[in-house]
């Protein structure tokens, strides 16, 4: 899979997990400063991590959001 395909697959997963409104708002706020980082997150976090076999998406979401919540309490 090349980088463009990885980005497109990551975009599909990102939209499926967080919804079109969230993704569209994030894309609208892209700028010169965060553009490369957003591209990296889309390709690697949303495609590589969230598309990886082994955990259902719902379980992956619970782990991620649970971890985020736990981090805020410390």
C-alpha positions in Angstrom: 0.0 0.0 0.0 1.4 3.4 -0.9 1.1 6.6 1.2 -1.8 7.9 -0.8 -3.8 4.7 -0.3 -2.8 4.7 3.4 -4.2 8.2 3.7 -7.4 7.4 1.9 -8.0 4.3 4.1 -7.1 6.3 7.2 -9.7 9.0 6.2 -12.4 6.3 5.8 -11.6 4.9 9.3 -11.4 8.4 10.8 -14.8 9.3 9.4 -16.3 6.0 10.5 -15.1 6.4 14.1 -15.6 10.2 14.7 -18.2 11.1 12.0 -18.1 13.4 9.0 -18.8 16.6 11.0 -15.8 16.1 13.2 -13.5 15.2 10.3 -14.7 18.1 8.1 -14.2 20.6 11.0 -10.7 19.2 11.5 -9.9 19.5 7.8 -11.3 23.0 7.7 -8.8 24.0 10.4 -5.7 22.6 8.6 -3.0 25.2 8.0 0.6 25.4 7.1 1.7 24.7 10.7 -0.4 21.5 11.3 -0.9 20.1 7.7 2.0 17.7 7.8 1.1 16.4 11.3 -2.5 15.9 10.3 -1.4 13.9 7.2 0.8 11.8 9.4 -2.0 11.1 11.9 -4.4 10.2 9.1 -2.0 7.7 7.6 -0.5 6.1 10.6 -2.9 6.5 13.6 -6.1 6.1 11.6 -4.9 3.6 9.0 -2.0 1.7 10.6 -3.4 1.6 14.2 -7.1 1.7 13.8 -7.2 -0.7 10.8 -4.9 -3.2 12.4 -6.5 -6.6 13.0 -6.8 -8.0 16.5 -9.4 -5.7 18.2 -12.9 -4.8 17.2 -13.3 -1.0 16.6 -15.6 -0.6 19.6 -13.0 -2.2 21.9 -10.3 0.0 20.4 -12.5 3.1 21.0 -13.1 2.1 24.7 -9.4 1.7 25.3 -8.5 5.0 23.7 -11.2 7.0 25.4 -10.6 5.3 28.7 -6.9 6.0 28.5 -7.6 9.7 27.6 -10.0 10.0 30.6 -7.5 8.3 32.9 -4.7 10.7 31.8 -6.8 13.7 32.7 -7.3 12.5 36.3 -3.6 12.5 37.1 
